[in-house]
Amino acid sequence: MVSEGKLVSARMLVNGISILIDRTIRGYTCSHVELESHAACVG
């Protein structure tokens, strides 16, 4: 996530009340993207 021009780690958004970690998810797909210059990928 980008906030005020700075990257914020998704885990920093977890507060245990309104934003939780869904522990029922059995797996996920992680993608590695290489760009020519620094950038934030939004999708």
C-alpha positions as MATLAB code, in Angstrom:
seq = 'MVSEGKLVSARMLVNGISILIDRTIRGYTCSHVELESHAACVG';
ca = [
       0.000    0.000    0.000;
       1.202    3.518   -0.729;
       0.265    6.249    1.749;
       1.475    9.826    1.434;
       4.054    8.694   -1.106;
       5.526    6.024    1.182;
       5.168    2.236    1.088;
       3.330    0.695    4.031;
       3.717   -3.005    4.796;
       0.326   -4.793    4.812;
       1.083   -6.298    8.227;
       1.279   -2.781    9.674;
      -2.442   -2.358    8.869;
      -3.517   -5.305   11.070;
      -4.958   -3.994   14.340;
      -6.743   -7.116   15.636;
     -10.150   -5.389   15.761;
     -11.291   -4.052   12.390;
      -8.440   -5.517   10.325;
      -7.608   -9.154   11.032;
      -5.435  -11.933    9.620;
      -7.639  -14.637    8.065;
      -6.074  -17.804    9.448;
      -8.525  -20.014    7.482;
      -6.717  -19.335    4.195;
      -4.801  -22.494    3.308;
      -2.494  -20.962    0.711;
      -1.750  -17.974   -1.446;
       0.190  -17.041   -4.549;
       3.179  -14.752   -4.277;
       4.475  -13.028   -7.403;
       7.868  -11.421   -7.926;
       7.893   -8.441  -10.282;
      11.073   -6.734  -11.461;
      10.741   -3.213  -12.821;
      13.305   -1.027  -14.552;
      12.953    1.604  -11.811;
      11.420    1.787   -8.344;
       7.618    1.853   -8.488;
       4.543    0.658   -6.636;
       2.451   -1.992   -8.366;
      -1.266   -1.533   -7.756;
      -3.605   -4.281   -8.762;
];
